[in-house]
Amino acid sequence: MTNLASLLVSSARAHGERTAVRQDGTVLTYAALEDASARLAGLLHADGVRPGDRVALVLPNVALFPVAYYAVLRVGAVAVPMNPLLKAREMAFVLRDSGARTVLTAPPLADEVAGAAAETGAGSLIVEASAFDTLLGGIPPLHGVAERAAADTAVILYTSGTTGTPKGAELTHHNLLSNAVTCVETLFELGPDDVLFGGLPLFHAFGQTCAMNAAVAAGAALTLLPRFDPQQALEILRRDGVTVFLGVPTMYTALLNSGAPDGDGLPLVRLAVSGGSALPVEVLHTFERAFGTVVLEGYGLSETAPVASFNHPDRPRRPGSIGLPVRGVELKLVAADRTPVGPGEVGEIAIRGDNVMKGYWNRPEATAEAFQDGWFHTGDLARVDEDGFYSIVDRSKDLIIRGGYNVYPREIEEVLYEHPAVAEAAVVGVPDEHHGEEVAAVIVLREGERTTADLIREHVRRRVAAYKYPRIVTFTDQLPKGATGKILKREIVVEQPAAT
């Protein structure tokens, strides 16, 4: 089995009448999902799509997404999932850069897609997401799955472009298959009776591999939420009997701040998985107490399909740690000159293994810069202890250098989250003529809570070295977030009051 779409074919044979995907009132069994993907594959083939062609997907978390995703792979084409919140100009960049032949979307997004397609010469295929099963019913299915080599590109995921224009990470069929199966067998221990929460965007690596592909590989159910809302999420957790919750840290804080369930209202979640960015330890413990479940944190990137390390369920976990390398993957830490660093020292994470992309699409220079001797260099800083557990310190580009001293924002954010009035926090560096950079904290308060900048500063000052605490503290109603809910520090603008 080399084509990722074979996961669906295998599960349809073994679990045909079981629920595969649920989106509120729309329920697809594995047999129905497999049939719909085969029919849409037939439509794509009739439209001229052939193996190796790129097909963009512009869809939210609706039942049509997995149908379209596996249909594209089924014909041997390369899926290019895109954030449905992008505007035409942003979509056009991805279409042009990937050389996408066509775009598959739904009517609410058709206008933006049409503008982007017209600008780039790509075709567009519009399918009514709420009635696709009826619309596809008369289309002859494309039987079988196109044979692809393990090293062939299956998906191109465009990075968020924090260091410039987005780059397309080429993930192979082997990358995605191995990572999905690892999630099923050794990380989440999934079976056909599991129900996975599908609130993570499916166009992103985390939601795509750990939710959708893992669910299909296990014959489990995936219940979708098109756009994350904590109250709707709680309703889905209860209604659909979710057993595995997957989220980013801001989802955990949103659920806690919306009012945790109590008594008989507790969802039947046996496992919660966090990734995307560091989960504050205080949030982890508070969530576990409120929801009565275990939270396991992992780490990865779009370029690593995505899971590279995890707190494995069959081993002691380390709150605040990203755990150990997963099956088929190696990690190491290196200094700025890319020489190894020892236990307890801070170094950049380098990764090699089954999960690592083949490179950046049409970016040979960027690919060469990211790889050295077969190791992918992530730009993330971490420590490793004597037992091999890794702990993220920060992104190398987020590091603050104040007066010659290194300040890691995550360390300060952990302390801020311990304050009872703080709901969310981000620590960033701002230019300072005396120290080079000054430490600034931007804070969202819990509903109904009040405090002052002086009290926040004092809370942190008592817990860290004098050069680390934030001299600048500001409050805001909300922090800027990306599509996955990750806080976007590059978009934070700090108003600088007089430092104290």
Phi, psi and omega in degrees: 000105181249333179276127182304330180295342178295338174304315181293316180300317180295316181290328177295324178291321185273331188225039189310319185266359177281153178290129177260312184222135175232134172224093187054245183278351178272122180231126177245126170284170177296324178296318181291321179295318180294319180294316180296320179294322179294321180290320178291326174298321177298321178293318178297318180297318179295334179277359176099006180286131182231167180308134180092341176294149176264132178235120180276144176244121177240089186214144171281189179282076177239167185299336179293335184300303179298328176300311182291318182302308182286335176293316179299313179295325183299325179275001179088007180278174181253125179277136177236083181290139182232149176296120182292351178275355179294151174269170187305319182297319180290320177298320182299324178300311182295317180298317181292316183294320182278344185068035183300134179284321183209165178236132178253125184211184179240160187309318182299339182254003190297324184294313179296318180297318181299319178297317180292318181295320180296324181290331186252351181083008178282152173278169177222144180233116185254124180236131178291111187298329184277349183221028185295329181296323177289316183295326182273350186302326183269003182267128179299133180288152174266102183289147178082178181229132181300135179287129177230148176284154181303327183272000178289146179289130177258319186219141170247117179254124180273126180290166187286349175076037181293339182244022181143206179292148182302147177243144181267114177278122181273109178258131183273168175302320180293317177308307187285322177297312184295321181290320178296315181293324176298318176302316182293312192273323188240342184257307183259344182051059186274151173219176183299339181275354181282151174235120182260140177282126183251057178264345175286138180303130182285345176283350181261154185300319183300306180292325184292311183278307191282334178259294188290302184295323178294318178299315180295320179298328182268351186073023180270176180260146176240120180253123193263145171233111186302323178215128189296129172219128188299322180291318176295322179298315179299321179296317179293320179302318180285310187299317187261003178063045182300133178254336180230116177261130177240129181201168173263164185307322181293334175291320178296315180292323179296318179296319179293318183286342180276352182106103182292149178292158178220164177056229183287351182279357180297130175296156181271051181274122179268340184210135172241136183241131179239141177198189179093319174196174186292133176268118178304136184301322180297321178295318179303308183294320180295319179295318180297319179294319184288321187255353177064036180224167179266135176254124177246130183255143178226186185210144175179181181220167174305323183289349182242020165073005359246348196284125178246327178215160186197151169278097188295141184293339183263010180227161177301137179263163179232098176306134184090353179252154174266007172083214186246157176304143180278171182306131178079013184227142175241144174235151170209163178247138182228154176281181181300329178271009176068026169268151184297149172243156185269175178305137179087344179269154178273132177210168178279138178285129171241143188226141167216154180148191185297338188269349191278132182306163176278343179151182176268131183304120177054031179230069183299324180292315179295323178295315180296324180292325184281336184249144171214120180053039177084359180259133176271125182262122195271334188084001178263138181260141183206170169239155173233138181267182184296338180268001178089007178277132181262144177228124180292135173263308177177173168290140180300328181280347177269350181303134177256130177248105183252112179059032180088355179258140178281130174239121180264114184307323183299321180301317181288322178298322177302317180293319179298321180292343176284345178285130186295342181269351188268123175267314178218151180210146173222134180247128182224162175264140176235149182301142180215130186289338181269319187250002184086301174223149174242151181274126180236139177243129177246125195233139168254126181274153172296150180301129178086354182265151177222145173199182181235164177299321180297319180292323177295314179301316181294322178302317182281319184303324181288348189244350181224169178299154188301328183283351187265331190290151185286117174286333180252123178229123177231159181242147180215161179282330179202152177261145179294138182227151175276185184298330180274355184095002179287135179294129183262095183294330182294342181262000180280126176251121184260121171279124189262100171287174178299129180291149179242000000 
